[in-house]
Amino acid sequence: MPRAVSATVAALVLGAALLTGCGPTDDSGTGDNRSNVATGQEGFEDVRELAAQLGTDAAPGEFPRTVRNLVANETVGETEIPARPERVIVLDTGELDNMAALGIEPVGIAHPADVGMAPDYLDVGDAVDLGPYDALDLEQIKNLEPDLILGTSLRIDDDGLKRKLQDIAPTVLAPRPGVLWKENFLLNAAAVGEEERAQELLDAYEERAAEVGAAVTEANGGTAPTISMLRFMAGQIRLYANDSFIGIILADAGLPRPETEDIADLAVEISAEEITLAEGDWLLWGTYGEPDSTEQAAVVDGPLWDQVPAVANGGVVQEVPDETWYLGLGVAGAELVLDDLEAIAADQR
């Protein structure tokens, strides 16, 4: 059964049913243990500058409208949307979460290759599983007769594929998931004429994030704990940094990061032997996919685990749901992260 979203989102969606990452990429490191996904990957160094150029000048809810988005890698162009879309295809979890929060049920959903069509907290209704976003079946997409396709340029990184999608239906692409999750929500909302509703949801989320951060600080004796975000993946161990979905949430909550993770990047890649680099007062960890495919057990049950500062000092050490903390990528997932943070804080009182 899908996990319930918070009362904040449920109320703001006004009774619309919430439908129900970032997943791994094949990026190489930069030589200093940093992933180059967020800011170093070629073509995505200035994602915030790109995102600031996107959107629409149309009046709220007015159609037809023109939406500025990435029509090619690093190239901002315009997509014409003649009428309010009714048959929307989403090409990743973030876009699915965004449409869910706005009460829109996609007709088709693409997703990372090694996970299901949608995380458990989202209900996909009768949507068609389009398979992996890196192996899209254009004929299947065409047969669904969409009037809007939503995705990110990072996932759809072939400019020829971008053009083919535009030939099928108006396609609106944000630069990348994760670090831009709030900007992407507003862009997706602009494409469906729900920009005012999206801003209301974000304002409510940000207000609650500050409240939850204050609760965490109070539970920690009045001092905000530094928080390490550890994730086990097949062939990778990551400490997530500021330019990530969870990094943005923690910043919105006013919760600091330890030095290793306090960087403008997606994550720091570490080895099992470097696990003590997770130096936060709190250690929150998740696992992508099947635990047996990762080094999770070898690390958590290994000889160095007791030397991790949060473990050694009796701090908070807790596993968190990967599907929301790392794969949520939208406001509904973010609200569930806040639910968890609030519950952890309550347990410390």
C-alpha positions as CSV (number, residue, x, y, z in Angstrom):
1,M,0.0,0.0,0.0
2,P,1.4,3.4,-0.9
3,R,2.8,5.4,2.1
4,A,0.5,8.2,3.1
5,V,1.7,11.8,2.3
6,S,1.6,14.5,4.9
7,A,-1.5,16.4,5.9
8,T,0.1,19.5,4.4
9,V,0.2,18.1,0.9
10,A,-3.1,16.3,1.2
11,A,-4.9,19.5,2.2
12,L,-3.3,21.7,-0.5
13,V,-4.1,19.2,-3.3
14,L,-7.7,19.7,-2.2
15,G,-8.8,16.1,-2.4
16,A,-7.1,15.2,-5.6
17,A,-5.6,11.8,-5.3
18,L,-1.8,11.8,-5.0
19,L,-0.6,9.5,-7.7
20,T,1.6,7.2,-7.1
21,G,15.3,10.0,-7.7
22,C,18.2,10.4,-8.2
23,G,18.9,6.9,-9.4
24,P,22.4,5.8,-10.2
25,T,24.2,7.3,-13.2
26,D,27.3,6.1,-15.1
27,D,29.3,9.2,-14.2
28,S,32.9,8.9,-13.4
29,G,34.6,10.7,-10.6
30,T,36.7,13.8,-10.9
31,G,39.8,12.5,-9.2
32,D,39.0,13.9,-5.7
33,N,36.2,11.5,-4.8
34,R,33.5,13.9,-5.9
35,S,30.8,12.7,-8.3
36,N,30.6,14.9,-11.4
37,V,26.8,14.5,-11.7
38,A,25.6,17.7,-10.2
39,T,28.0,20.4,-11.3
40,G,30.9,18.9,-13.1
41,Q,29.2,16.8,-15.8
42,E,29.8,18.3,-19.2
43,G,26.8,20.5,-20.2
44,F,25.4,20.8,-16.7
45,E,27.9,23.1,-14.9
46,D,25.6,26.0,-14.6
47,V,22.2,24.4,-14.0
48,R,20.9,27.1,-11.8
49,E,21.6,29.7,-14.5
50,L,19.9,27.5,-17.1
51,A,16.9,27.0,-14.8
52,A,16.5,30.7,-14.2
53,Q,15.8,31.2,-17.9
54,L,13.0,28.7,-18.1
55,G,9.2,29.1,-17.7
56,T,6.4,31.0,-19.3
57,D,5.2,34.6,-19.5
58,A,1.6,33.5,-20.0
59,A,-1.0,34.6,-17.4
60,P,-1.8,31.9,-14.9
61,G,-3.8,29.1,-16.4
62,E,-3.9,30.9,-19.8
63,F,-3.5,28.8,-23.0
64,P,-2.1,28.7,-25.6
65,R,1.2,29.4,-24.0
66,T,4.9,29.3,-24.8
67,V,7.2,27.5,-22.3
68,R,11.0,28.1,-22.3
69,N,12.9,24.9,-21.7
70,L,15.9,22.9,-22.9
71,V,15.3,22.0,-26.5
72,A,18.9,20.8,-26.8
73,N,21.7,20.3,-24.3
74,E,22.5,23.7,-22.9
75,T,20.2,25.3,-25.4
76,V,17.1,27.2,-24.2
77,G,14.2,27.2,-26.7
78,E,10.5,27.5,-26.8
79,T,7.8,24.9,-26.8
80,E,4.3,25.9,-27.8
81,I,1.4,24.3,-25.8
82,P,-1.9,25.0,-27.6
83,A,-4.3,23.9,-24.9
84,R,-4.3,22.7,-21.3
85,P,-2.7,19.2,-21.5
86,E,-4.9,16.2,-20.6
87,R,-2.7,13.3,-21.7
88,V,0.7,13.8,-20.0
89,I,3.7,11.5,-20.2
90,V,6.5,11.7,-17.6
91,L,10.0,10.5,-18.1
92,D,11.2,10.1,-14.5
93,T,10.2,10.0,-10.8
94,G,10.5,13.8,-10.4
95,E,8.0,14.6,-13.1
96,L,5.7,11.9,-11.8
97,D,5.8,13.3,-8.2
98,N,5.2,16.8,-9.7
99,M,2.1,15.8,-11.6
100,A,0.8,13.8,-8.6
101,A,1.1,16.8,-6.4
102,L,-1.0,18.8,-8.9
103,G,-3.6,16.0,-9.1
104,I,-2.7,15.0,-12.7
105,E,-2.6,11.3,-13.6
106,P,0.0,10.7,-16.4
107,V,-0.9,8.3,-19.2
108,G,2.6,6.9,-19.4
109,I,5.7,6.7,-17.1
110,A,9.3,6.1,-17.9
111,H,11.8,5.3,-15.0
112,P,15.3,4.2,-14.2
113,A,16.2,0.8,-15.7
114,D,16.7,-1.1,-12.4
115,V,13.6,0.1,-10.4
116,G,9.9,-0.3,-10.9
117,M,7.6,2.2,-12.7
118,A,7.1,4.3,-9.5
119,P,8.1,4.4,-5.9
120,D,5.5,2.9,-3.5
121,Y,4.4,6.3,-2.1
122,L,2.9,7.2,-5.5
123,D,-0.1,5.6,-7.0
124,V,0.3,5.3,-10.8
125,G,-3.4,4.6,-11.6
126,D,-3.8,3.2,-15.1
127,A,-0.6,4.7,-16.5
128,V,1.3,2.6,-19.0
129,D,4.8,1.5,-18.0
130,L,7.1,2.9,-20.7
131,G,10.2,1.2,-19.4
132,P,13.6,2.8,-18.9
133,Y,14.1,6.4,-19.9
134,D,17.3,5.5,-21.6
135,A,15.6,3.0,-23.9
136,L,12.4,4.8,-24.9
137,D,10.0,3.1,-27.3
138,L,8.9,6.1,-29.4
139,E,6.2,4.2,-31.1
140,Q,4.7,3.2,-27.8
141,I,4.8,6.9,-26.7
142,K,3.2,8.0,-30.0
143,N,0.4,5.4,-29.6
144,L,-0.6,6.9,-26.2
145,E,-1.4,10.2,-28.1
146,P,0.1,12.5,-25.5
147,D,-0.4,16.2,-25.6
148,L,2.6,16.9,-23.3
149,I,5.8,15.1,-22.4
150,L,7.8,16.1,-19.4
151,G,11.4,15.2,-18.5
152,T,14.9,16.4,-18.0
153,S,17.7,17.0,-20.4
154,L,20.1,15.0,-18.3
155,R,18.0,11.9,-18.7
156,I,17.1,12.6,-22.3
157,D,20.7,13.6,-23.3
158,D,20.5,12.9,-27.0
159,D,19.5,16.0,-28.9
160,G,18.1,13.9,-31.7
161,L,15.8,12.1,-29.3
162,K,14.6,15.5,-27.9
163,R,13.6,16.5,-31.5
164,K,11.8,13.2,-32.0
165,L,9.9,13.7,-28.8
166,Q,8.9,17.2,-29.8
167,D,7.6,15.7,-33.1
168,I,5.3,13.5,-31.1
169,A,4.0,16.1,-28.7
170,P,5.0,19.3,-27.0
171,T,8.0,18.4,-24.8
172,V,9.2,20.4,-21.9
173,L,12.6,19.5,-20.5
174,A,14.3,20.9,-17.3
175,P,18.1,20.7,-17.0
176,R,18.4,17.9,-14.5
177,P,16.6,16.2,-11.5
178,G,17.7,16.5,-7.9
179,V,19.3,19.8,-7.1
180,L,16.7,21.7,-9.2
181,W,13.6,19.8,-7.9
182,K,11.8,23.0,-6.9
183,E,12.6,24.8,-10.1
184,N,11.5,21.7,-12.0
185,F,8.2,21.6,-10.2
186,L,7.5,25.2,-11.2
187,L,8.5,24.5,-14.8
188,N,6.3,21.3,-15.0
189,A,3.5,23.3,-13.5
190,A,3.9,26.0,-16.0
191,A,3.5,23.4,-18.8
192,V,0.1,22.3,-17.4
193,G,-1.1,25.8,-16.3
194,E,-0.9,25.1,-12.6
195,E,1.9,27.5,-11.6
196,E,-0.1,29.1,-8.8
197,R,-0.9,25.8,-7.2
198,A,2.7,24.7,-7.4
199,Q,3.9,27.9,-5.7
200,E,1.4,27.4,-3.0
201,L,2.7,23.8,-2.4
202,L,6.3,25.0,-2.4
203,D,5.6,27.8,0.0
204,A,3.8,25.4,2.4
205,Y,6.7,23.0,2.1
206,E,9.3,25.6,2.9
207,E,7.4,26.9,5.9
208,R,7.1,23.4,7.2
209,A,10.8,22.6,6.5
210,A,11.8,25.5,8.7
211,E,9.5,24.3,11.5
212,V,10.9,20.7,11.3
213,G,14.5,22.0,11.3
214,A,13.7,24.0,14.5
215,A,12.2,20.8,16.0
216,V,15.4,18.9,15.2
217,T,17.5,21.6,16.8
218,E,15.4,21.6,19.9
219,A,15.6,17.8,20.2
220,N,19.3,18.1,19.9
221,G,19.6,20.3,23.0
222,G,19.3,23.6,21.1
223,T,22.1,23.0,18.7
224,A,21.4,21.9,15.1
225,P,23.2,18.6,14.5
226,T,25.3,18.1,11.4
227,I,23.7,15.5,9.3
228,S,25.5,12.9,7.1
229,M,23.6,11.4,4.3
230,L,25.0,7.9,3.4
231,R,23.7,5.8,0.5
232,F,24.7,2.3,-0.6
233,M,24.4,1.5,-4.3
234,A,25.7,-1.3,-6.5
235,G,29.4,-0.6,-6.9
236,Q,29.2,2.7,-5.1
237,I,29.0,4.3,-1.7
238,R,28.0,7.9,-1.6
239,L,27.8,10.7,0.9
240,Y,25.3,13.1,-0.5
241,A,26.2,16.8,-0.6
242,N,24.4,20.1,-1.0
243,D,23.5,19.9,-4.7
244,S,21.1,17.0,-4.3
245,F,17.4,16.5,-3.5
246,I,18.1,15.7,0.1
247,G,20.8,18.4,0.3
248,I,18.2,21.0,-0.7
249,I,15.7,19.7,1.9
250,L,18.3,19.9,4.7
251,A,19.3,23.4,3.7
252,D,15.6,24.5,3.7
253,A,15.4,23.0,7.2
254,G,18.5,25.0,8.3
255,L,20.3,21.8,9.2
256,P,24.1,21.9,8.6
257,R,26.3,19.3,6.9
258,P,29.7,18.0,8.0
259,E,32.7,19.4,6.2
260,T,33.1,16.5,3.7
261,E,29.5,16.8,2.5
262,D,29.3,20.6,2.7
263,I,30.2,21.1,-1.0
264,A,28.4,22.3,-4.1
265,D,28.1,18.9,-5.7
266,L,25.7,16.0,-5.7
267,A,27.8,13.6,-3.7
268,V,31.2,12.4,-2.5
269,E,32.2,8.9,-3.6
270,I,33.9,6.9,-0.8
271,S,35.1,3.4,-0.3
272,A,34.1,1.0,2.5
273,E,37.5,1.8,4.1
274,E,36.6,5.5,4.1
275,I,33.3,5.1,5.9
276,T,34.5,7.3,8.9
277,L,34.3,10.3,6.5
278,A,30.6,10.2,7.4
279,E,31.3,12.7,10.2
280,G,27.8,14.1,11.0
281,D,26.4,14.2,14.4
282,W,23.5,12.3,12.9
283,L,24.0,9.5,10.3
284,L,21.0,8.7,8.1
285,W,21.5,6.0,5.5
286,G,19.6,4.4,2.7
287,T,20.2,1.6,0.1
288,Y,19.3,1.7,-3.5
289,G,18.0,-1.5,-4.9
290,E,18.7,-4.9,-3.4
291,P,21.0,-4.7,-0.3
292,D,22.8,-7.8,-1.4
293,S,24.0,-6.0,-4.5
294,T,25.7,-3.3,-2.4
295,E,28.4,-3.2,0.3
296,Q,25.8,-2.3,2.9
297,A,26.2,-5.4,5.1
298,A,30.0,-5.4,4.9
299,V,30.1,-1.8,6.0
300,V,27.3,-1.7,8.7
301,D,28.5,-5.0,10.2
302,G,32.2,-4.2,9.5
303,P,35.0,-3.3,11.8
304,L,35.0,0.4,11.0
305,W,31.3,1.1,11.6
306,D,31.9,1.6,15.4
307,Q,34.4,4.3,14.5
308,V,31.9,6.4,12.5
309,P,31.4,9.5,14.7
310,A,27.6,9.2,15.1
311,V,28.0,5.5,16.0
312,A,30.9,6.0,18.4
313,N,29.3,9.0,20.1
314,G,25.8,7.5,20.5
315,G,24.3,9.9,18.1
316,V,21.3,9.3,15.8
317,V,22.1,6.4,13.4
318,Q,19.1,5.4,11.3
319,E,18.2,3.8,8.0
320,V,15.8,5.9,5.9
321,P,13.6,5.0,2.9
322,D,15.6,5.4,-0.3
323,E,12.5,5.9,-2.4
324,T,11.7,9.2,-0.7
325,W,15.0,10.5,0.7
326,Y,16.9,9.9,-2.6
327,L,14.4,9.0,-5.2
328,G,11.5,11.3,-4.3
329,L,12.6,14.3,-6.4
330,G,9.4,16.2,-5.8
331,V,7.3,18.0,-3.2
332,A,5.3,15.0,-2.2
333,G,8.6,13.0,-1.5
334,A,10.0,16.1,0.2
335,E,7.1,16.2,2.6
336,L,7.6,12.6,3.5
337,V,11.2,13.3,4.3
338,L,10.1,16.0,6.6
339,D,7.7,13.5,8.2
340,D,10.6,11.2,8.9
341,L,12.8,14.0,10.3
342,E,10.0,15.1,12.5
343,A,9.6,11.6,13.8
344,I,13.3,11.2,14.4
345,A,13.4,14.4,16.4
346,A,10.4,13.3,18.5
347,D,12.2,10.1,19.4
348,Q,15.2,12.1,20.7
349,R,13.1,14.1,23.2
